[in-house]
Amino acid sequence: MFGSGILDLVIGLVFIYFILSLISSAIREMFANLRDLRYRHLEDWFKNIVKDESTTKAIMDHHLIAGLTTRNKKPSYIPDNIFSTVVFDLFVNKWDRGKDEKLKGDEPKTSISKTFDFVQLKKSIANSDVLKDDLKRVLVQYAEESKDLGDFRIRIETWFNQAMREAAGTYKQRSQAWILLVAIMVTAALNVDSVAVAKFLYENPEAREKFAELAVNASKDSTYQNSINLADFPTPLDSTIKSGDTVLVKINVNIKEIKAYSDLLTSTSLPIGWNEKTKIECCSRPWWTRFFGWLMTAMAVSMGAPFWFDMLNKLSNLRSASKPPTKGEDNEQPDPKAGKA
C-alpha cells in the first residue's frame, strides 16, 4: 500500500507538471504568433544560404509561397514540394544570368517566363550567381548525379526537410530561455507549490488515488497528445499545422487551451489557485518554503510537455502492472479435474 501510494503521488505531480507545460507552451505560441517568430527564423535560414536579401525576398514573395497564407500574413513553414517548385522556377526565369544574353531587340517580355525541363534547369543553376559557392557546388553535383527532373526534385526536397529539422533544433534553443520565464509566471499565477501539493497528496489518500486515476486516463487521451507541439519549428511533417489560419485564429485556440487546462487544475481539491483556502495555507508557511515550492514547479515545467507526457505514460504503465489482482481473480481456485486423463 505504501509503495502504490507513493507511485500515485508521483503520478499526480507529473500530471500537474504536464498540464502546466501545456499552458506554458500555449502562452509561448501566442507570443510567437504575434511576433511572427517562426517566419523570421525561416527568413534568417534563407539569408544564410543565399548571397543577398533580394534573393530571399524573391523566394518569400513568390506567389506559391505567399499563397500559403491569407493576405498580408506570413508563412510559418514551406512544404518541400512548394519549395522545390519555387526555386526551380526562379532559377530558370529569374536567376539564370545566361538568359539575358539570349534576349535580343524587341523580343517580348513573356519569353522570359517559361516552363523548365531538366536540361534547362541544370544550365540555369550553373549560370546563376545567387547561392553561396559551397551550396551551388552541391546543387550542381546533385543535378549531375540525378537521372531526371523527378530524381533531382527528390534530392532537393530531402535536403530541405533535413535542413528544416536542424532549423527546428535551433529555434528550440533560442526559445528555451523564454520557457523558464513563462513557467515562472504560470506557476505564480496559478499558485502551484510542489511542496504544498505533495504534502496534500500524501495526507489525503482518497484525493491522491482519484487524481492519479485522472492522470492515467489523460495519458490515454488523444486530446492531450494532439496538444503537444513536438516540433517547435513547423515542418511539412506536422499534420496539425494549418498554414491558412490567421494569427487571431491561432491565438484564440491558444487562449481556449490555457483556460481549459487552468480550469482542470483549479477545479480539483488540490491546493492550487488563489482562493481563500489556499491563501490561508500559503500565509501560514514561511516564505522560503513557498519560494522553494514555486521554484521547484517552474524548473520542472521548463522541461517541456513532451518530457512529462512520456514520463506520465511510463508511470501509468508501471501503475497498471503493479495493480493487485481483482477479487475474482484472487479467489479463483484451480480445477480439481485439471491434469487428469
C-alpha positions in Angstrom: 0.0 0.0 0.0 2.8 2.4 0.9 4.5 1.8 -2.5 1.4 2.3 -4.5 0.6 5.5 -2.6 4.0 7.0 -3.4 3.6 6.0 -7.0 0.2 7.7 -7.1 1.7 10.8 -5.5 4.5 10.9 -8.2 2.0 10.4 -11.0 -0.1 13.3 -9.6 2.9 15.6 -9.6 4.0 14.6 -13.1 0.4 15.2 -14.4 0.4 18.7 -12.9 3.8 19.5 -14.5 2.5 18.2 -17.8 -0.6 20.4 -17.7 1.4 23.4 -16.7 3.8 22.7 -19.5 0.9 22.7 -22.0 -0.2 26.1 -20.6 3.3 27.5 -20.9 3.6 26.2 -24.4 0.3 27.9 -25.4 1.5 31.2 -23.9 4.7 30.9 -25.8 2.8 30.1 -29.0 0.7 33.3 -28.6 3.9 35.4 -28.4 5.4 33.6 -31.4 2.3 34.2 -33.5 2.1 37.8 -32.5 5.7 38.5 -33.4 5.9 36.1 -36.5 8.9 34.5 -34.8 8.7 31.4 -37.0 8.6 33.4 -40.2 11.6 35.4 -39.1 13.5 32.3 -38.3 12.6 30.8 -41.7 13.7 34.1 -43.3 17.0 34.0 -41.5 17.6 30.5 -42.7 17.2 31.6 -46.4 19.5 34.5 -45.7 22.2 32.1 -44.6 22.2 30.1 -47.9 21.9 33.0 -50.4 24.2 35.9 -51.2 21.8 38.9 -50.8 18.5 39.8 -49.3 16.9 40.4 -52.7 17.2 36.6 -53.3 15.4 35.8 -50.0 12.7 38.3 -50.9 12.2 36.7 -54.3 11.6 33.4 -52.7 9.3 34.6 -49.9 7.3 36.8 -52.3 6.8 34.1 -54.9 3.1 33.5 -55.4 3.2 29.9 -54.5 4.7 30.7 -51.1 2.6 33.9 -50.5 -0.5 31.8 -51.3 0.1 29.6 -48.3 -1.4 32.2 -46.0 -4.2 34.7 -46.1 -3.5 38.2 -47.5 -0.7 40.1 -45.8 0.1 37.2 -43.5 3.5 35.5 -43.3 4.0 31.7 -43.6 5.4 29.7 -40.7 6.7 26.9 -42.9 7.1 25.9 -46.6 6.1 22.5 -47.8 9.0 20.7 -49.5 7.2 20.3 -52.9 6.4 24.0 -52.9 10.0 24.9 -52.1 11.4 22.8 -54.9 8.9 24.2 -57.5 9.6 27.8 -56.4 13.4 27.5 -56.6 13.3 25.7 -59.9 11.1 28.4 -61.4 13.3 31.2 -60.1 16.4 29.5 -61.3 15.1 29.3 -64.8 13.1 32.5 -65.1 15.0 35.0 -62.8 18.4 33.8 -61.6 19.8 32.5 -64.9 22.3 35.1 -66.0 22.7 33.4 -69.4 19.1 34.1 -70.3 19.7 37.9 -70.6 22.2 37.3 -73.4 19.7 35.4 -75.5 17.0 38.2 -75.4 17.6 40.5 -78.3 15.9 43.6 -79.6 12.1 43.7 -79.3 11.7 40.2 -78.1 8.5 40.2 -75.9 9.0 40.0 -72.2 6.7 37.0 -72.0 9.6 34.9 -73.4 11.3 35.3 -70.0 8.6 33.3 -68.3 8.9 29.8 -69.5 8.4 26.2 -68.3 11.6 24.3 -67.5 12.9 20.9 -68.3 15.8 19.1 -66.6 18.4 20.2 -69.2 17.4 23.9 -69.0 17.3 23.7 -65.2 20.9 22.4 -64.9 22.1 25.1 -67.2 20.3 27.8 -65.2 21.8 26.6 -61.9 25.2 26.6 -63.4 24.7 30.2 -64.8 23.2 31.5 -61.6 25.0 33.6 -59.0 22.6 33.8 -56.1 23.7 31.0 -53.9 26.8 30.7 -51.7 29.6 28.9 -53.5 29.6 25.7 -51.5 25.8 25.2 -51.8 25.9 25.9 -55.5 28.6 23.3 -56.0 26.5 20.7 -54.1 23.4 21.6 -56.2 25.4 21.2 -59.5 26.6 17.8 -58.2 23.1 16.8 -57.3 21.9 17.7 -60.8 24.7 15.7 -62.4 24.0 12.6 -60.3 20.3 12.8 -60.9 18.7 10.7 -63.7 15.9 13.1 -64.4 13.9 16.1 -63.0 11.9 13.9 -60.7 15.1 12.4 -59.2 16.6 15.8 -58.7 13.4 17.1 -57.1 13.5 14.3 -54.5 17.1 15.1 -53.7 16.3 18.8 -53.2 13.3 18.1 -51.1 15.1 15.6 -48.9 17.9 18.1 -48.3 15.3 20.8 -47.5 13.5 18.6 -44.9 16.7 17.8 -43.2 17.6 21.5 -43.1 14.2 22.3 -41.5 14.8 19.7 -38.8 18.0 21.5 -38.0 16.2 24.8 -38.0 13.7 23.3 -35.6 16.5 22.5 -33.2 18.0 26.0 -33.5 14.5 27.6 -32.9 14.1 25.4 -29.8 17.4 26.6 -28.4 16.5 30.2 -29.0 13.1 29.9 -27.3 14.4 27.8 -24.4 15.4 30.9 -22.5 11.8 32.1 -22.6 10.4 28.8 -21.4 11.7 29.2 -17.8 10.4 32.8 -17.6 6.9 31.7 -18.8 7.0 28.8 -16.4 7.7 31.1 -13.5 4.8 33.4 -14.5 2.4 30.4 -14.9 3.5 28.9 -11.6 2.9 32.1 -9.7 -0.3 32.9 -11.4 -1.8 29.5 -10.5 0.0 29.2 -7.2 1.3 25.7 -7.8 3.6 25.0 -4.9 5.1 21.5 -5.4 5.8 21.1 -1.7 2.2 22.0 -0.7 0.7 19.8 -3.4 3.0 16.8 -2.5 2.1 17.3 1.2 -1.7 17.4 0.4 -1.5 14.2 -1.8 0.5 12.4 0.8 -2.0 13.2 3.6 -5.2 12.6 1.6 -5.2 9.0 0.1 -8.6 9.3 -1.4 -7.8 12.5 -3.3 -4.4 11.1 -4.3 -5.9 8.0 -5.8 -8.7 9.9 -7.6 -6.2 12.4 -9.1 -3.8 9.6 -10.1 -6.7 7.9 -12.0 -7.4 11.2 -13.7 -3.8 11.4 -14.8 -3.7 7.8 -16.0 -6.9 8.4 -18.1 -5.3 11.5 -19.5 -2.2 9.6 -20.7 -4.5 7.5 -22.9 -6.5 10.5 -24.2 -5.5 11.6 -27.8 -6.6 15.2 -27.0 -3.5 15.7 -24.8 -1.3 14.0 -27.3 -2.5 16.4 -30.0 -1.9 19.4 -27.7 1.8 18.7 -27.5 3.8 20.7 -30.0 6.6 18.2 -30.7 8.1 20.3 -33.5 8.8 23.8 -32.1 9.5 24.9 -35.6 6.8 23.8 -38.1 7.8 21.5 -41.0 5.7 19.7 -43.7 5.8 16.7 -41.4 3.5 18.4 -38.8 0.0 17.4 -39.8 -1.6 19.6 -37.1 -0.3 22.8 -38.7 -2.8 24.8 -40.8 -1.0 27.3 -42.9 -4.1 29.2 -43.8 -5.0 30.0 -40.2 -4.8 33.7 -39.3 -2.9 35.0 -36.3 -6.2 35.7 -34.5 -7.5 32.2 -35.1 -4.3 30.7 -33.7 -4.3 33.0 -30.7 -7.9 32.2 -30.0 -7.0 28.5 -29.9 -4.2 29.2 -27.5 -6.5 31.1 -25.2 -9.0 28.3 -25.1 -6.3 25.8 -24.3 -4.9 27.9 -21.5 -8.4 28.4 -19.9 -9.3 24.7 -20.2 -6.1 23.4 -18.6 -6.2 26.1 -15.9 -9.7 25.2 -15.0 -8.7 21.5 -14.9 -6.2 22.1 -12.2 -8.1 24.7 -10.1 -11.4 22.7 -10.1 -9.8 19.9 -8.1 -9.4 19.7 -4.4 -5.7 20.3 -4.7 -4.2 23.4 -3.1 -3.8 25.1 -6.5 -5.0 28.6 -7.4 -5.7 31.7 -5.3 -8.8 31.1 -3.3 -9.5 31.7 0.4 -8.3 28.3 1.4 -5.0 28.4 -0.5 -4.3 32.0 0.7 -4.6 31.0 4.3 -2.4 27.9 3.7 0.1 30.0 1.8 0.4 32.7 4.5 0.7 30.1 7.3 4.0 28.8 6.0 7.5 30.5 5.9 8.1 32.5 2.7 11.2 30.5 1.8 9.2 27.2 1.7 6.7 28.8 -0.7 9.5 30.2 -2.8 11.2 26.8 -3.0 7.9 25.1 -3.9 7.3 27.6 -6.7 10.8 27.4 -8.0 10.7 23.6 -8.0 7.5 23.7 -10.0 8.8 26.3 -12.5 12.1 24.3 -13.1 10.0 21.1 -13.7 7.6 22.8 -16.1 10.6 24.3 -18.1 11.5 20.7 -19.1 8.5 20.7 -21.5 5.3 18.9 -22.2 6.8 16.1 -24.3 9.1 15.1 -21.5 6.4 14.9 -18.9 3.9 13.2 -21.1 6.4 10.5 -21.8 7.1 10.2 -18.1 3.4 10.0 -17.4 2.9 7.2 -19.8 5.7 5.2 -18.2 4.4 5.7 -14.7 0.9 4.8 -15.8 2.1 1.6 -17.3 4.0 0.8 -14.1 0.9 1.5 -12.0 -1.2 -0.8 -14.2 1.4 -3.6 -13.9 1.7 -3.3 -10.1 -2.0 -3.2 -9.5 -3.2 -6.2 -7.3 -5.5 -8.7 -9.0 -9.2 -8.2 -8.7 -11.2 -10.1 -6.1 -12.5 -12.6 -8.6 -9.0 -13.4 -9.9 -7.6 -13.6 -6.4 -10.2 -16.2 -5.2 -10.1 -18.3 -8.3 -9.5 -21.9 -7.5 -7.7 -24.4 -9.7 -10.0 -27.0 -11.4 -9.6 -30.3 -9.5 -10.1 -32.3 -12.7 -7.3 -30.5 -14.4 -4.4 -32.7 -15.2 -6.5 -36.0 -15.0 -6.6 -38.1 -18.1 
